[in-house]
Amino acid sequence: MAHNNGENIGDIKLSVLDLVPVAEGSTALQSIRKSLELAQHVESLGFERFWISEHHNMESLVSSATPILIGYIAQGTKTIRVGSGGIMLPNHAPLIVAEQFGTLETLYPGRVDLGLGRAPGTDQLTAKALRRDRTETVHDFPRDIVALQTYFSKENSQAAVRAIPGEGLEIPLYLLGSSTFSAQLAGAKGLPYAFASHFAPTHLHEALRLYHQNFEASQQCKAPYTIACVNVIAAETDEKARYLETSLQQLALGIIRNTRRPLPPPVESMDGLWLGMEKAQIQQMMHYSFVGSRETIKAQLADFIEATRVNEIMAVSHIFDHKDRLKSYEILSSLLREE
């Protein structure tokens, strides 16, 4: 795919990353149902894909059983691509992942993406509980990807261990990263690359540069393909958007202080809630947050696309009120529809 020229946001694909957040006062079931509602909403708005990311042991997120949720979203939608952003490969044997996604692709053909990450998606103690006695080395992630590709290949039909269903299915793999390691690996393997700039902005430009530099065409990808995940909070006015953003800022504060709790309602001001140092840290972490009215976001996004030349923007929106969250994606999608 050609690089976007930055002039027209309408050329770019828009997608959603959903962590299945639990808003204060909501239940796990309500949160899962709201995610489906969001997926149906963005499908009607013409979004490309809806990804769910694997997290464990977090009161504020109920996306731990990622493939089950992907199946639930796929069943309630018709055309939008669904997948993982991502499955944290160190937590799973590649064979299990191949079987799970082979089953999803069998049920919802031509709509399933398998995004893969190498972070644990949780704290060290929980990672240990998930993996039991298995310790991971830097060589495991590339090796596990090869194993997955082997299980999905038609050639594996003669092997002693096979992924059924899964074998012979064209399930696109995406590598996810927040550092330069996965960027180089994705380039060398000729796979699309998604960068987690919504919480780890530091290495974005370097990672994209290394990806392009190392890219070698593959069966799946003839040309480089990049996705940047960013925070988007759009509202009727800049003031309202900034007010809604305080939920995300409080959530980030909980991460820094390790006092995680469900997504809190917005507040008039963060003054008095965070210390100066915490504010600076959160602003750095949330550097790629597009917050404001339609016009504000349009200008910010156009600059971002021009600077990064990404093919796709994946938006994550931690907004307390579900109606406001739906509205935010509506405003974002309106940028695609202009001539």
Sequence and secondary structure as in RCSB ss.txt:
>XXXX:A:sequence
MAHNNGENIGDIKLSVLDLVPVAEGSTALQSIRKSLELAQHVESLGFERFWISEHHNMESLVSSATPILIGYIAQ
GTKTIRVGSGGIMLPNHAPLIVAEQFGTLETLYPGRVDLGLGRAPGTDQLTAKALRRDRTETVHDFPRDIVALQT
YFSKENSQAAVRAIPGEGLEIPLYLLGSSTFSAQLAGAKGLPYAFASHFAPTHLHEALRLYHQNFEASQQCKAPY
TIACVNVIAAETDEKARYLETSLQQLALGIIRNTRRPLPPPVESMDGLWLGMEKAQIQQMMHYSFVGSRETIKAQ
LADFIEATRVNEIMAVSHIFDHKDRLKSYEILSSLLREE
>XXXX:A:secstr
     SS GGGSEEEEEE  B BTT  HHHHHHHHHHHHHHHHHTT SEEEE    S TTB  SSHHHHHHHHHH
T SSSEEEEEEEEGGGS HHHHHHHHHHHHHHSTT EEEEEE S SS HHHHHHHHTT    TTHHHHHHHHHHH
HHSGGGGGSSS  TTTTT    EEEEESSSHHHHHHHHHT  EEE TTT  TTHHHHHHHHHHH    SS SS  
EEEEEEEEE SSHHHHHHHHHHHHHHHHHHHHT   SB    S  BTTB HHHHHHHHHHT SEEEESHHHHHHH
HHHHHHHH  SEEEEE   SSHHHHHHHHHHHHHTTS  
